[in-house]
Amino acid sequence: MMNQMKKMSEESMEKSKNLTRLEKNYLEKKKTATENKKLSGLKIGICVILFITVIFLQVRLSALSNIAGVIAQIQVMVSVYLVVAVRDKGYLIAVGINILASLLVLFGVVIGRGNLEAILGVVVPLCTIITISIISFYEHSFNAKLSEITEQKRELSALYDELANSEKEFLQQNVKLKELNRKMKQREVRLDYLAFTDVLTGLPNREMLIGKLDALVDRYQEEAAQFAVVFIDLDNFKKINDYKGHYIGDLLLKAIADKIKKIIFQEDMLGRLGGDEFTLIIQRDLTEIEILEYVEKIRTALLETFVIENMQLNISASFGIALYPRDGITTAELLNYSDSAIYKAKEFSKNRVQFSTERL
């Protein structure tokens, strides 16, 4: 509780500091704006006083031509300074005081009754008005151009920020797309695996076995060699499923597949057709005696006791063998003959190896 109160107090102090900082910035800006207004007013006041003083001197000392020239220059300088320093308001004031100067000079001429030299003093304010008008026009044009350039720069900066954000967003989207592509490839690999692999045992499934047999048939037609298809059917596996349950039956199938995989050669392919049926493709060119010895080794190994979930299980298998090209030249014929050999083996006494012919 104390920690929460302390945390709330710290957050309150932090907010107070932020508010104080904002108030300070606001007051400083307001103070600066007020000072600028005061300074502009002071500049205008000084210039107006100076200009009026100069006009008064011009009227009083109009006879002195040298002084009149200096006074005229001072008038021009004051007017130009007002336009440059105070801008729009300064321009209007400068025009006003120059018109006033012209009127005062004319009034002096009338009072002086024909002092034609003083009339020249009217020309200076008129020329000054023209000069400061030109200066004001070009200053406005320059400021407009500067504002345009500043606005373009701001737009370019905003566009650059937008492009930077777009690029960042694009990179993020690109990363997401790469991740999605990677996941899609993983799923494709997984789907390919599931399409050609038996999920329970991890062995090639029926589709992959048939594809392999089709490829071997096409290849061995040109090479004039032979290969063997061994159909493996477990004896009395249904009883294990019925009495021990499908879970134990599945574990037994996996154990049988693992044991056969340890015996067969790397060149050969063992697959599961479904249920308790397996198929072994012997790609090597072996004699019938060599094939019999090879399969007999597998049959003997399956007679060993399997320990599944602390239960001892015994099972046997029957084997039917078909040879290419002796027993068939197509995948369907080879599978049919090996399946027929299985039935012959089970007719005798099960747990035996049977070729598709009875010569052995």
CORURRA-V478763 format. One record per helix or strand of 3 or more residues. SS is the DSSP state (@ for helix, = for strand). FROM is the first residue (numbers start at 0). TO is the last residue. Records with the same first field share a line. If there is no record, write none. Layout:
BEGIN
SS->FROM-TO, FROM-TO
END
This chain:
BEGIN
@->1-59, 64-111, 115-195, 205-222, 236-243, 245-262, 287-301, 330-347
=->226-234, 268-273, 276-281, 305-307, 310-312, 315-323, 352-354
END
